[in-house]
Amino acid sequence: MFSTKAIALASGLLLGWVAGAGAAPNDRGARVAFFGFRLINTSLEPTTAAEDARIRQLDALFREKLAASGRYGLVTIPPELQQQIAAGPGIDSCNGCERDLARQVGAEVAAWGTVQKVSNLILNINVYMRDAESGTMTFARSVDIRGNNDESWQRGLGYLLRNYLLGKP
């Protein structure tokens, strides 16, 4: 039986591969290897199918907003590498493996995110970006959200991107 973490990571990476298939990195922006979001459930409640779906929605929204910004170009992560990643620890706890993986696919930046579920009322969304060559963390932000539903998750990520990473349109 696969763990929820492995299924969520594999789903997010697969979605990213499908969404990014054929997409060339933007000539004006940094090439980004986005490794998806992962749910960290520290609540006493089990992870639901709806939360797994929300993780995939955040992956898609993040990719969409980065690509639309013109400041970043998403790099496709090949299926065999996606499988390797899904079989290992989460990107957020792999002791710097994201740098090697990003360089392996020709990216300048490794990006990933987490959603920590403290309870059905208290959650936070975290986004990280690390320079693949130097290892310098170039972006790390968190926003707290209240409510465990599609709208609160999407609004939380939208706020983080708009106010911290991409700027207002």
C-alpha positions in Angstrom: 0.0 0.0 0.0 1.3 3.4 -0.9 1.4 6.2 1.7 -0.7 9.3 1.2 2.5 11.3 0.9 3.8 9.2 -1.9 0.5 9.3 -3.7 0.1 13.1 -3.3 3.7 13.7 -4.5 3.3 11.3 -7.5 0.0 12.9 -8.4 1.4 16.4 -8.2 4.5 15.5 -10.2 2.4 13.7 -12.8 0.1 16.7 -13.1 3.1 19.0 -13.5 4.6 16.8 -16.2 1.3 16.8 -18.1 0.7 20.5 -17.6 4.3 21.3 -18.5 4.7 18.9 -21.4 6.1 20.7 -24.4 6.4 24.0 -22.5 9.8 25.6 -23.1 11.2 27.7 -20.3 10.6 31.4 -20.7 13.6 33.2 -22.3 13.0 36.2 -20.0 12.9 34.3 -16.8 14.5 31.8 -14.6 14.0 28.1 -15.4 12.2 26.5 -12.5 11.8 22.8 -11.6 8.6 22.8 -9.5 8.4 19.6 -7.4 4.8 20.2 -6.2 3.1 20.7 -2.9 3.0 18.2 -0.1 0.5 18.0 2.7 1.9 17.7 6.2 -1.0 16.6 8.4 -0.2 17.2 12.1 -3.9 17.2 13.0 -5.6 14.4 14.8 -7.8 13.9 11.7 -6.9 11.7 8.8 -6.1 13.2 5.4 -9.1 13.2 3.1 -9.5 12.7 -0.6 -10.6 16.3 -0.9 -7.3 17.4 0.7 -5.3 15.3 -1.8 -7.3 16.9 -4.6 -6.6 20.4 -3.2 -2.9 19.7 -3.2 -3.1 18.9 -7.0 -5.2 22.1 -7.4 -2.5 24.1 -5.7 0.2 22.5 -8.0 -1.8 23.6 -11.0 -2.5 27.1 -9.7 1.2 27.6 -8.8 2.3 26.5 -12.3 -0.3 28.6 -14.0 0.6 31.8 -12.1 4.4 31.3 -12.5 4.1 30.7 -16.2 1.7 33.7 -16.7 4.0 36.0 -14.8 6.6 35.9 -17.6 9.3 35.9 -14.9 9.6 32.1 -14.7 9.7 29.2 -17.2 8.7 25.8 -15.9 11.0 22.9 -16.8 9.4 19.5 -17.5 10.4 16.7 -15.0 10.6 13.4 -16.9 8.4 10.5 -15.7 11.4 8.4 -14.7 12.7 11.2 -12.4 9.2 11.7 -11.1 9.1 8.1 -10.0 12.5 8.4 -8.4 11.3 11.4 -6.4 8.1 9.8 -5.4 10.0 6.8 -4.0 12.2 8.9 -1.8 11.6 11.4 1.0 9.6 14.5 0.5 11.4 17.3 -1.3 11.1 19.4 1.8 13.0 16.8 3.8 15.5 15.3 1.4 18.6 17.2 2.7 19.2 19.4 -0.4 18.3 16.8 -3.1 16.1 19.4 -4.8 19.3 21.2 -6.1 20.7 18.1 -7.8 17.2 17.3 -9.2 16.7 20.8 -10.5 20.2 20.8 -12.2 19.5 17.4 -13.6 16.5 18.8 -15.6 18.3 22.0 -16.6 16.6 24.3 -14.1 18.2 27.2 -12.3 15.7 27.2 -9.5 14.1 24.4 -7.4 10.6 25.2 -6.1 8.3 23.3 -3.8 5.6 23.9 -1.3 3.9 22.4 1.7 0.5 22.8 3.3 0.5 22.1 7.0 -2.8 21.0 8.5 -2.9 21.8 12.2 -6.7 21.3 12.2 -9.7 21.8 9.9 -9.6 25.4 10.9 -5.9 26.2 11.0 -3.7 25.5 8.0 -0.7 27.2 6.5 0.7 27.3 3.0 4.5 27.5 2.5 6.4 28.1 -0.7 10.2 27.7 -1.1 12.6 28.4 -4.0 16.3 27.6 -3.9 19.0 28.5 -6.4 20.1 25.2 -7.9 23.7 26.2 -8.3 24.6 28.1 -5.1 22.0 26.5 -2.8 20.8 29.9 -1.6 17.2 30.0 -0.5 15.8 32.8 -2.8 12.2 32.7 -1.5 10.5 31.3 1.6 7.1 32.5 2.6 4.2 31.2 4.6 0.6 32.3 4.8 -1.9 31.1 7.4 -5.4 30.2 6.2 -8.6 29.6 8.1 -10.9 26.9 6.8 -10.2 23.7 5.0 -11.9 24.1 1.7 -11.0 24.7 -1.9 -11.6 28.5 -1.7 -9.4 29.1 1.4 -6.6 27.1 -0.1 -6.7 28.9 -3.5 -7.1 32.3 -1.9 -4.2 31.6 0.4 -1.8 30.6 -2.4 -3.1 33.5 -4.5 -2.3 36.0 -1.7 1.2 34.5 -1.2 2.0 34.7 -4.9 0.4 38.2 -5.4 1.9 39.9 -2.3 5.3 38.2 -2.0 6.5 36.4 -5.0 5.0 37.8 -8.2 3.6 41.2 -7.1 0.2 42.6 -8.0 -0.7 42.5 -11.7 
